[in-house]
Amino acid sequence: MSYRLGLTGSIGMGKSTTAAMFRDLGHPVWDADEAVHRLYAPGGAAVGPVGDAFPQALKGGGIDRAALKAALAGNPQALSRLEAIVHPLVARDRAAFAQCHRDRPLLVFDIPLLFEAGGADEMDGVAVVSTDARTQRARVLARPGMTPETLQMILSRQMPDAEKRARADWIIPTDSLDIARAAVARICQEVTKHA
């Protein structure tokens, strides 16, 4: 039976880099954002139902995320409708990944809103990536097109870092790559020594 590790953290904390460290150690990683991209791509399972619900988002045989975002703007009912379509498809994708890798000792589930969406209960343990607020802000504002206002809006939708840390089984400090790598290696050792 595989150990299911939820990997999460707020924007700019270094989650993608940390997920790659688990991959480098040979552990399969399921990425929630990648799964949504696959579902929205031409031929993806979400294209039909999302296109029916939001025809303005259907472009080139796939779902155009910018057009979908515009269709959702300021409309909580539309967001709930979208989530009702997409969440079961994402859950099915995650289950297929777990089934495909069921013989592996450790499976990592990279889910940005793991706590916010109530997904932590489905995991055997949770690792939170974290750094100080100043470093986080500098990382995010260095991204193309990012503004302080957009960052604030994103943070307002995410559980505060201190709360995530309090709920985590492990904290992965991402102040430097070496520190993060050491924390990842320690988690992998702890989890797989009983496998």
C-alpha positions as CSV (number, residue, x, y, z in Angstrom):
1,M,0.0,0.0,0.0
2,S,1.5,3.3,-1.1
3,Y,1.9,6.2,1.4
4,R,0.0,9.2,0.1
5,L,1.8,12.4,0.8
6,G,0.0,15.7,0.2
7,L,2.3,18.5,-0.8
8,T,1.0,22.0,-0.4
9,G,2.0,25.6,0.3
10,S,0.9,29.1,-0.6
11,I,1.9,30.9,-3.8
12,G,5.6,31.6,-4.1
13,M,6.7,29.2,-1.4
14,G,8.5,26.8,-3.8
15,K,6.1,24.0,-4.2
16,S,6.9,23.2,-7.8
17,T,10.6,23.1,-7.2
18,T,10.1,20.9,-4.1
19,A,7.8,18.5,-6.1
20,A,10.6,18.1,-8.6
21,M,12.9,17.1,-5.7
22,F,10.6,14.2,-4.9
23,R,10.6,13.2,-8.6
24,D,14.4,13.3,-8.7
25,L,14.4,10.8,-5.8
26,G,12.2,8.5,-7.9
27,H,8.8,9.1,-6.3
28,P,5.8,9.6,-8.6
29,V,4.2,13.1,-8.3
30,W,0.6,13.9,-9.3
31,D,0.2,17.6,-10.0
32,A,-3.3,19.1,-9.6
33,D,-2.6,22.0,-11.9
34,E,-1.2,19.8,-14.6
35,A,-4.3,17.5,-14.3
36,V,-6.6,20.5,-14.9
37,H,-4.4,21.6,-17.9
38,R,-4.8,18.0,-19.4
39,L,-8.6,18.1,-18.7
40,Y,-8.9,21.5,-20.5
41,A,-6.7,20.6,-23.4
42,P,-8.3,19.5,-26.8
43,G,-9.6,16.0,-26.2
44,G,-9.6,16.4,-22.4
45,A,-12.5,15.1,-20.4
46,A,-13.6,18.5,-19.2
47,V,-13.8,20.1,-22.6
48,G,-17.3,18.9,-23.4
49,P,-19.1,19.6,-20.1
50,V,-17.2,22.9,-19.4
51,G,-17.8,24.0,-23.0
52,D,-21.5,23.3,-22.6
53,A,-21.7,25.3,-19.4
54,F,-19.4,28.2,-20.6
55,P,-19.5,28.2,-24.4
56,Q,-17.5,31.5,-24.5
57,A,-14.5,29.5,-23.0
58,L,-14.4,27.0,-25.8
59,K,-11.6,27.8,-28.3
60,G,-9.6,25.6,-30.7
61,G,-11.1,22.4,-29.4
62,G,-10.1,23.1,-25.8
63,I,-11.0,25.4,-22.8
64,D,-9.3,28.8,-23.0
65,R,-8.4,29.6,-19.3
66,A,-8.4,33.4,-19.8
67,A,-11.9,33.3,-21.4
68,L,-13.1,31.0,-18.6
69,K,-11.7,33.3,-16.0
70,A,-13.5,36.2,-17.6
71,A,-16.8,34.2,-17.6
72,L,-16.4,33.5,-13.9
73,A,-15.5,37.0,-12.9
74,G,-17.7,38.2,-10.0
75,N,-20.0,35.3,-10.3
76,P,-19.9,32.9,-7.4
77,Q,-22.7,30.7,-8.8
78,A,-20.6,30.2,-12.1
79,L,-17.6,29.2,-10.0
80,S,-19.7,26.6,-8.1
81,R,-21.0,25.3,-11.4
82,L,-17.5,24.9,-12.8
83,E,-16.2,23.2,-9.6
84,A,-19.2,20.8,-9.7
85,I,-18.0,19.7,-13.2
86,V,-14.2,19.8,-12.8
87,H,-13.7,18.4,-9.2
88,P,-15.0,14.9,-9.9
89,L,-12.9,14.7,-13.1
90,V,-9.8,15.8,-11.2
91,A,-10.6,13.2,-8.5
92,R,-10.9,10.5,-11.1
93,D,-7.5,11.6,-12.6
94,R,-5.9,11.4,-9.2
95,A,-7.4,8.0,-8.5
96,A,-6.1,6.7,-11.8
97,F,-2.6,8.0,-11.0
98,A,-2.8,6.2,-7.6
99,Q,-3.9,3.0,-9.2
100,C,-1.2,3.2,-11.8
101,H,1.5,3.6,-9.2
102,R,0.0,1.4,-6.4
103,D,3.2,-0.7,-6.1
104,R,5.3,2.3,-5.2
105,P,6.1,3.1,-1.5
106,L,5.5,6.8,-1.7
107,L,3.1,8.8,-3.9
108,V,3.2,12.6,-3.8
109,F,0.1,14.7,-4.5
110,D,1.0,18.3,-5.4
111,I,-2.2,20.2,-4.5
112,P,-2.1,24.0,-4.0
113,L,-5.4,24.2,-2.1
114,L,-5.1,20.9,-0.3
115,F,-6.4,22.2,3.0
116,E,-8.8,24.8,1.5
117,A,-10.5,22.1,-0.6
118,G,-10.7,19.5,2.2
119,G,-8.3,17.1,0.5
120,A,-5.9,16.6,3.5
121,D,-8.3,13.9,4.9
122,E,-7.5,11.7,1.8
123,M,-3.8,11.8,2.5
124,D,-1.7,9.7,5.0
125,G,0.4,12.8,5.7
126,V,0.9,16.4,4.6
127,A,4.1,18.4,3.9
128,V,3.9,22.1,3.7
129,V,6.5,24.2,1.8
130,S,7.2,27.5,3.4
131,T,9.5,30.5,3.6
132,D,9.3,33.9,5.2
133,A,6.8,36.5,3.8
134,R,9.4,38.8,2.4
135,T,11.0,36.0,0.3
136,Q,7.5,34.8,-0.8
137,R,6.5,38.3,-1.9
138,A,9.8,38.9,-3.8
139,R,9.4,35.5,-5.6
140,V,5.8,36.1,-6.7
141,L,6.3,39.7,-7.8
142,A,9.2,38.6,-10.0
143,R,6.8,36.6,-12.1
144,P,5.7,38.2,-15.4
145,G,2.5,40.2,-15.1
146,M,2.2,39.8,-11.4
147,T,1.1,42.9,-9.3
148,P,0.9,43.5,-5.6
149,E,-2.9,43.6,-6.0
150,T,-3.1,40.3,-7.7
151,L,-0.8,38.7,-5.1
152,Q,-3.1,40.1,-2.3
153,M,-6.2,38.7,-4.1
154,I,-4.5,35.2,-4.4
155,L,-3.4,35.2,-0.7
156,S,-6.9,36.2,0.4
157,R,-8.2,32.9,-1.1
158,Q,-5.5,30.8,0.6
159,M,-5.2,29.6,4.1
160,P,-2.6,31.6,6.0
161,D,0.9,30.0,5.9
162,A,1.0,29.8,9.8
163,E,-2.2,27.8,9.8
164,K,-0.9,25.4,7.1
165,R,2.3,24.9,9.1
166,A,0.3,24.2,12.2
167,R,-1.7,21.5,10.4
168,A,1.3,19.9,8.6
169,D,3.0,16.6,9.5
170,W,6.2,18.0,7.9
171,I,7.4,21.5,7.1
172,I,9.8,21.9,4.1
173,P,11.7,25.2,4.5
174,T,12.5,26.5,1.0
175,D,14.9,29.3,2.1
176,S,17.6,27.5,0.0
177,L,17.6,24.6,-2.4
178,D,20.0,22.6,-0.1
179,I,17.7,23.1,3.0
180,A,14.7,22.0,1.0
181,R,16.5,19.0,-0.5
182,A,17.6,17.8,2.9
183,A,14.0,18.1,4.2
184,V,12.6,16.2,1.2
185,A,15.2,13.4,1.6
186,R,14.4,13.1,5.4
187,I,10.6,12.8,4.6
188,C,11.3,10.1,2.0
189,Q,13.5,8.1,4.4
190,E,10.9,8.3,7.2
191,V,8.0,7.3,5.0
192,T,9.8,4.5,3.0
193,K,11.6,2.8,5.9
194,H,8.4,1.1,6.9
195,A,7.4,0.2,3.3
